[in-house]
């Protein structure tokens, strides 16, 4: 999945991961921090 690919890229770049990819609120999401400790959500949801 695209979220898993982005997770591996973020992790390999050495950025701080708050929560690895997991099923949350009907989607597949991960959380990481941007510079300045801004929390970023990266996710995918099946539209239907």
SEKOL-565460 format. One record per atom (N, C-alpha, C, O, CB): residue in three letters; x negated, y negated, z negated; atom name; residue number from 1; chain. Coordinates in steps of 0.05 Angstrom, whole numbers, padded with zeros to 5 digits, always signed. Glycine has a CB too. Layout:
! SEKOL-565460
REC   resn       c1       c2       c3   name   resi   chain
REC    ALA        X        Y        Z     CA    NUM       A
...
This chain:
! SEKOL-565460
REC   resn       c1       c2       c3   name   resi   chain
REC    UNK   -00017   +00024   +00000      N      1       A
REC    UNK   +00000   +00000   +00000     CA      1       A
REC    UNK   -00017   -00025   +00000      C      1       A
REC    UNK   -00040   -00025   -00009      O      1       A
REC    UNK   +00019   +00000   -00024     CB      1       A
REC    UNK   -00006   -00046   +00010      N      2       A
REC    UNK   -00021   -00071   +00011     CA      2       A
REC    UNK   -00029   -00082   -00016      C      2       A
REC    UNK   -00051   -00093   -00019      O      2       A
REC    UNK   -00004   -00092   +00025     CB      2       A
REC    UNK   -00012   -00078   -00036      N      3       A
REC    UNK   -00019   -00087   -00063     CA      3       A
REC    UNK   -00044   -00072   -00074      C      3       A
REC    UNK   -00061   -00084   -00086      O      3       A
REC    UNK   +00005   -00083   -00083     CB      3       A
REC    UNK   -00045   -00046   -00069      N      4       A
REC    UNK   -00068   -00030   -00078     CA      4       A
REC    UNK   -00094   -00039   -00064      C      4       A
REC    UNK   -00115   -00040   -00076      O      4       A
REC    UNK   -00064   -00001   -00073     CB      4       A
REC    UNK   -00092   -00046   -00038      N      5       A
REC    UNK   -00115   -00056   -00023     CA      5       A
REC    UNK   -00125   -00082   -00035      C      5       A
REC    UNK   -00149   -00086   -00039      O      5       A
REC    UNK   -00108   -00059   +00007     CB      5       A
REC    UNK   -00106   -00100   -00040      N      6       A
REC    UNK   -00113   -00126   -00052     CA      6       A
REC    UNK   -00125   -00123   -00080      C      6       A
REC    UNK   -00144   -00137   -00087      O      6       A
REC    UNK   -00089   -00145   -00053     CB      6       A
REC    UNK   -00115   -00104   -00095      N      7       A
REC    UNK   -00126   -00098   -00122     CA      7       A
REC    UNK   -00155   -00090   -00120      C      7       A
REC    UNK   -00172   -00101   -00134      O      7       A
REC    UNK   -00109   -00076   -00136     CB      7       A
REC    UNK   -00161   -00072   -00102      N      8       A
REC    UNK   -00189   -00063   -00098     CA      8       A
REC    UNK   -00207   -00086   -00090      C      8       A
REC    UNK   -00230   -00088   -00099      O      8       A
REC    UNK   -00190   -00041   -00078     CB      8       A
REC    UNK   -00197   -00104   -00072      N      9       A
REC    UNK   -00213   -00127   -00063     CA      9       A
REC    UNK   -00218   -00146   -00086      C      9       A
REC    UNK   -00240   -00156   -00089      O      9       A
REC    UNK   -00198   -00141   -00040     CB      9       A
REC    UNK   -00197   -00152   -00102      N     10       A
REC    UNK   -00200   -00170   -00125     CA     10       A
REC    UNK   -00219   -00159   -00145      C     10       A
REC    UNK   -00236   -00173   -00156      O     10       A
REC    UNK   -00172   -00176   -00138     CB     10       A
REC    UNK   -00216   -00133   -00151      N     11       A
REC    UNK   -00234   -00120   -00171     CA     11       A
REC    UNK   -00263   -00120   -00161      C     11       A
REC    UNK   -00281   -00126   -00177      O     11       A
REC    UNK   -00224   -00092   -00176     CB     11       A
REC    UNK   -00267   -00113   -00136      N     12       A
REC    UNK   -00294   -00113   -00125     CA     12       A
REC    UNK   -00307   -00140   -00125      C     12       A
REC    UNK   -00332   -00142   -00127      O     12       A
REC    UNK   -00293   -00102   -00096     CB     12       A
REC    UNK   -00291   -00161   -00123      N     13       A
REC    UNK   -00302   -00188   -00123     CA     13       A
REC    UNK   -00309   -00198   -00152      C     13       A
REC    UNK   -00320   -00219   -00155      O     13       A
REC    UNK   -00282   -00208   -00111     CB     13       A
REC    UNK   -00301   -00181   -00172      N     14       A
REC    UNK   -00308   -00188   -00199     CA     14       A
REC    UNK   -00288   -00206   -00213      C     14       A
REC    UNK   -00295   -00217   -00235      O     14       A
REC    UNK   -00335   -00201   -00200     CB     14       A
REC    UNK   -00265   -00210   -00202      N     15       A
REC    UNK   -00245   -00227   -00215     CA     15       A
REC    UNK   -00231   -00212   -00237      C     15       A
REC    UNK   -00230   -00187   -00238      O     15       A
REC    UNK   -00224   -00237   -00194     CB     15       A
REC    UNK   -00221   -00227   -00256      N     16       A
REC    UNK   -00207   -00215   -00280     CA     16       A
REC    UNK   -00179   -00205   -00272      C     16       A
REC    UNK   -00163   -00220   -00261      O     16       A
REC    UNK   -00206   -00236   -00303     CB     16       A
REC    UNK   -00175   -00180   -00279      N     17       A
REC    UNK   -00149   -00167   -00274     CA     17       A
REC    UNK   -00134   -00167   -00301      C     17       A
REC    UNK   -00145   -00157   -00320      O     17       A
REC    UNK   -00152   -00139   -00262     CB     17       A
REC    UNK   -00110   -00177   -00301      N     18       A
REC    UNK   -00094   -00176   -00326     CA     18       A
REC    UNK   -00078   -00150   -00327      C     18       A
REC    UNK   -00076   -00138   -00348      O     18       A
REC    UNK   -00075   -00200   -00327     CB     18       A
REC    UNK   -00067   -00141   -00305      N     19       A
REC    UNK   -00051   -00116   -00304     CA     19       A
REC    UNK   -00055   -00104   -00277      C     19       A
REC    UNK   -00049   -00116   -00256      O     19       A
REC    UNK   -00021   -00121   -00310     CB     19       A
REC    UNK   -00065   -00079   -00276      N     20       A
REC    UNK   -00069   -00065   -00250     CA     20       A
REC    UNK   -00042   -00059   -00237      C     20       A
REC    UNK   -00021   -00062   -00251      O     20       A
REC    UNK   -00085   -00039   -00253     CB     20       A
REC    UNK   -00041   -00050   -00212      N     21       A
REC    UNK   -00016   -00045   -00199     CA     21       A
REC    UNK   +00002   -00025   -00214      C     21       A
REC    UNK   -00007   -00004   -00223      O     21       A
REC    UNK   -00021   -00034   -00171     CB     21       A
REC    UNK   +00027   -00033   -00217      N     22       A
REC    UNK   +00046   -00016   -00232     CA     22       A
REC    UNK   +00074   -00024   -00223      C     22       A
REC    UNK   +00079   -00045   -00212      O     22       A
REC    UNK   +00043   -00019   -00263     CB     22       A
REC    UNK   +00093   -00006   -00227      N     23       A
REC    UNK   +00121   -00011   -00221     CA     23       A
REC    UNK   +00133   -00029   -00242      C     23       A
REC    UNK   +00135   -00022   -00265      O     23       A
REC    UNK   +00137   +00016   -00218     CB     23       A
REC    UNK   +00142   -00053   -00234      N     24       A
REC    UNK   +00154   -00073   -00252     CA     24       A
REC    UNK   +00177   -00086   -00237      C     24       A
REC    UNK   +00174   -00094   -00214      O     24       A
REC    UNK   +00132   -00094   -00261     CB     24       A
REC    UNK   +00200   -00088   -00251      N     25       A
REC    UNK   +00223   -00102   -00240     CA     25       A
REC    UNK   +00230   -00095   -00211      C     25       A
REC    UNK   +00236   -00112   -00195      O     25       A
REC    UNK   +00218   -00132   -00241     CB     25       A
REC    UNK   +00229   -00069   -00205      N     26       A
REC    UNK   +00237   -00060   -00178     CA     26       A
REC    UNK   +00216   -00064   -00157      C     26       A
REC    UNK   +00222   -00061   -00133      O     26       A
REC    UNK   +00261   -00073   -00171     CB     26       A
REC    UNK   +00191   -00071   -00164      N     27       A
REC    UNK   +00170   -00075   -00144     CA     27       A
REC    UNK   +00144   -00062   -00153      C     27       A
REC    UNK   +00143   -00050   -00174      O     27       A
REC    UNK   +00166   -00105   -00139     CB     27       A
REC    UNK   +00124   -00064   -00136      N     28       A
REC    UNK   +00097   -00055   -00142     CA     28       A
REC    UNK   +00080   -00079   -00144      C     28       A
REC    UNK   +00074   -00093   -00124      O     28       A
REC    UNK   +00086   -00035   -00119     CB     28       A
REC    UNK   +00071   -00086   -00169      N     29       A
REC    UNK   +00059   -00112   -00175     CA     29       A
REC    UNK   +00032   -00109   -00189      C     29       A
REC    UNK   +00027   -00089   -00202      O     29       A
REC    UNK   +00077   -00129   -00192     CB     29       A
REC    UNK   +00015   -00129   -00186      N     30       A
REC    UNK   -00009   -00132   -00202     CA     30       A
REC    UNK   -00011   -00161   -00210      C     30       A
REC    UNK   +00000   -00179   -00197      O     30       A
REC    UNK   -00035   -00122   -00187     CB     30       A
REC    UNK   -00026   -00165   -00232      N     31       A
REC    UNK   -00030   -00193   -00241     CA     31       A
REC    UNK   -00060   -00196   -00244      C     31       A
REC    UNK   -00074   -00179   -00255      O     31       A
REC    UNK   -00016   -00198   -00268     CB     31       A
REC    UNK   -00070   -00219   -00236      N     32       A
REC    UNK   -00098   -00227   -00239     CA     32       A
REC    UNK   -00100   -00256   -00245      C     32       A
REC    UNK   -00080   -00271   -00243      O     32       A
REC    UNK   -00115   -00219   -00213     CB     32       A
REC    UNK   -00124   -00265   -00252      N     33       A
REC    UNK   -00128   -00294   -00258     CA     33       A
REC    UNK   -00144   -00307   -00236      C     33       A
REC    UNK   -00165   -00297   -00227      O     33       A
REC    UNK   -00142   -00297   -00285     CB     33       A
REC    UNK   -00135   -00331   -00228      N     34       A
REC    UNK   -00150   -00348   -00210     CA     34       A
REC    UNK   -00168   -00365   -00227      C     34       A
REC    UNK   -00165   -00366   -00252      O     34       A
REC    UNK   -00131   -00366   -00192     CB     34       A
REC    UNK   -00188   -00379   -00215      N     35       A
REC    UNK   -00205   -00397   -00231     CA     35       A
REC    UNK   -00187   -00416   -00247      C     35       A
REC    UNK   -00168   -00427   -00237      O     35       A
REC    UNK   -00224   -00412   -00213     CB     35       A
REC    UNK   -00195   -00421   -00272      N     36       A
REC    UNK   -00180   -00438   -00290     CA     36       A
REC    UNK   -00159   -00422   -00306      C     36       A
REC    UNK   -00142   -00433   -00319      O     36       A
REC    UNK   -00166   -00460   -00274     CB     36       A
REC    UNK   -00161   -00395   -00304      N     37       A
REC    UNK   -00143   -00376   -00317     CA     37       A
REC    UNK   -00114   -00380   -00310      C     37       A
REC    UNK   -00096   -00378   -00327      O     37       A
REC    UNK   -00146   -00379   -00347     CB     37       A
REC    UNK   -00109   -00386   -00284      N     38       A
REC    UNK   -00082   -00388   -00274     CA     38       A
REC    UNK   -00073   -00360   -00266      C     38       A
REC    UNK   -00087   -00346   -00250      O     38       A
REC    UNK   -00080   -00407   -00249     CB     38       A
REC    UNK   -00051   -00351   -00278      N     39       A
REC    UNK   -00042   -00323   -00273     CA     39       A
REC    UNK   -00028   -00322   -00246      C     39       A
REC    UNK   -00011   -00338   -00239      O     39       A
REC    UNK   -00022   -00315   -00296     CB     39       A
REC    UNK   -00037   -00302   -00230      N     40       A
REC    UNK   -00027   -00297   -00203     CA     40       A
REC    UNK   -00013   -00270   -00202      C     40       A
REC    UNK   -00023   -00250   -00212      O     40       A
REC    UNK   -00049   -00299   -00182     CB     40       A
REC    UNK   +00011   -00269   -00190      N     41       A
REC    UNK   +00025   -00244   -00186     CA     41       A
REC    UNK   +00023   -00237   -00157      C     41       A
REC    UNK   +00029   -00253   -00139      O     41       A
REC    UNK   +00055   -00246   -00195     CB     41       A
REC    UNK   +00015   -00212   -00151      N     42       A
REC    UNK   +00013   -00202   -00124     CA     42       A
REC    UNK   +00032   -00178   -00124      C     42       A
REC    UNK   +00029   -00159   -00140      O     42       A
REC    UNK   -00016   -00194   -00115     CB     42       A
REC    UNK   +00052   -00177   -00105      N     43       A
REC    UNK   +00071   -00156   -00106     CA     43       A
REC    UNK   +00084   -00150   -00080      C     43       A
REC    UNK   +00081   -00164   -00060      O     43       A
REC    UNK   +00091   -00162   -00126     CB     43       A
REC    UNK   +00099   -00127   -00081      N     44       A
REC    UNK   +00114   -00118   -00058     CA     44       A
REC    UNK   +00140   -00107   -00069      C     44       A
REC    UNK   +00141   -00093   -00089      O     44       A
REC    UNK   +00098   -00096   -00042     CB     44       A
REC    UNK   +00162   -00113   -00055      N     45       A
REC    UNK   +00188   -00102   -00061     CA     45       A
REC    UNK   +00201   -00092   -00035      C     45       A
REC    UNK   +00199   -00106   -00015      O     45       A
REC    UNK   +00206   -00123   -00076     CB     45       A
REC    UNK   +00214   -00070   -00037      N     46       A
REC    UNK   +00229   -00059   -00015     CA     46       A
REC    UNK   +00254   -00077   -00011      C     46       A
REC    UNK   +00270   -00079   -00030      O     46       A
REC    UNK   +00237   -00030   -00019     CB     46       A
REC    UNK   +00257   -00089   +00012      N     47       A
REC    UNK   +00281   -00105   +00016     CA     47       A
REC    UNK   +00303   -00087   +00027      C     47       A
REC    UNK   +00297   -00069   +00042      O     47       A
REC    UNK   +00275   -00129   +00036     CB     47       A
REC    UNK   +00326   -00093   +00020      N     48       A
REC    UNK   +00347   -00075   +00029     CA     48       A
REC    UNK   +00373   -00086   +00024      C     48       A
REC    UNK   +00393   -00073   +00031      O     48       A
REC    UNK   +00345   -00049   +00018     CB     48       A
